[in-house]
């Protein structure tokens, strides 16, 4: 018996898994500049079931928030730490780019799997 390790270019996490709890779409749309300054380059921890590998710096991954099964593309992140153990993936990431709200909506609508777009 072996283990299945996925290789991802997208870090899709819910707030329970480590997406920043203070980052909300409504706040971001209202004041892009302030929210962007608040969250860029800060390190956040995450934890997901299953073993996953992500692109390591300097390559970026897409940062997606999972909200009630729907995908919301936020921008780009760098995975700064990664540990795979006992069927779990734990790590840390830094947000390096947040999409403009209009582009965020288009990205989400065009890149999320069928029936998974937040919009």
C-alpha positions in Angstrom: 0.0 0.0 0.0 1.4 3.4 -0.9 0.4 7.0 -0.5 -0.9 9.4 -3.1 0.9 12.7 -3.2 -0.6 15.5 -5.3 1.4 18.2 -7.0 -0.4 21.6 -7.0 0.1 25.1 -8.4 -2.9 26.3 -6.4 -3.1 26.6 -2.6 -6.9 26.3 -2.0 -7.7 26.6 1.6 -10.6 27.6 3.8 -10.3 29.9 6.8 -10.4 26.7 9.0 -7.4 25.4 7.1 -5.4 28.6 7.4 -6.7 31.2 5.0 -6.3 34.6 6.8 -9.5 35.0 8.9 -9.3 38.8 8.7 -9.2 38.9 4.9 -12.7 39.5 3.6 -13.9 40.3 0.1 -16.2 43.1 1.2 -13.3 44.9 3.0 -11.0 44.4 0.1 -13.4 45.8 -2.5 -14.1 48.8 -0.2 -10.4 49.6 0.3 -7.9 47.7 -1.9 -4.8 49.8 -0.9 -5.2 49.4 2.8 -6.1 45.7 2.7 -3.2 45.0 0.3 -0.7 46.7 2.6 -2.1 44.9 5.6 -1.6 41.4 4.2 1.3 41.4 1.7 4.5 39.6 2.8 3.0 38.3 6.1 3.6 34.6 6.8 0.5 32.5 7.4 0.3 28.8 8.4 -2.0 26.3 6.8 -2.9 22.6 7.3 -4.7 20.3 4.8 -5.7 16.7 4.8 -3.8 14.7 2.2 -0.2 15.0 1.0 0.4 17.8 -1.4 3.5 19.3 -2.9 3.5 23.0 -4.1 5.8 25.1 -6.2 8.6 26.4 -4.0 10.0 30.0 -4.1 10.7 31.7 -6.4 7.8 30.1 -8.2 4.4 31.3 -7.1 1.2 29.4 -6.5 -2.4 30.7 -7.0 -4.0 31.6 -3.7 -7.7 30.5 -3.6 -10.1 30.7 -0.6 -12.6 27.9 -0.4 -15.9 29.3 0.9 -18.7 26.7 1.3 -17.3 24.6 -1.5 -16.9 27.6 -3.8 -13.5 28.9 -5.1 -12.4 32.6 -4.8 -9.1 33.5 -6.4 -7.2 36.1 -4.5 -3.8 36.3 -6.1 -0.4 34.8 -5.7 1.4 33.3 -2.8 4.8 31.8 -2.0 5.0 28.6 0.0 7.7 29.2 2.5 7.5 26.0 4.6 6.1 22.6 3.8 5.8 19.3 5.8 4.1 16.1 4.7 3.4 13.6 7.4 0.7 11.0 8.2 -1.6 12.0 5.4 -1.4 15.7 6.2 0.2 18.7 4.6 1.3 21.6 6.9 3.1 24.7 5.9 3.3 28.4 5.6 2.8 30.9 2.9 3.2 34.6 2.1 0.8 36.6 0.0 2.8 38.3 -2.7 0.1 39.7 -4.9 -3.6 40.4 -4.5 -5.7 40.8 -7.7 -7.6 43.9 -8.4 -11.3 43.2 -7.5 -12.4 43.3 -11.1 -9.7 40.9 -12.3 -10.3 38.7 -9.2 -13.9 38.2 -10.3 -12.9 37.4 -13.9 -10.1 35.1 -12.7 -12.5 33.2 -10.4 -15.2 33.0 -13.1 -12.8 31.7 -15.7 -10.4 29.5 -13.7 -12.6 27.8 -11.0 -13.8 24.3 -11.9 -17.3 24.1 -13.3 -19.9 25.0 -10.6 -17.2 26.0 -8.1 -16.9 29.7 -8.9 -17.7 32.0 -5.9 -19.4 34.4 -8.4 
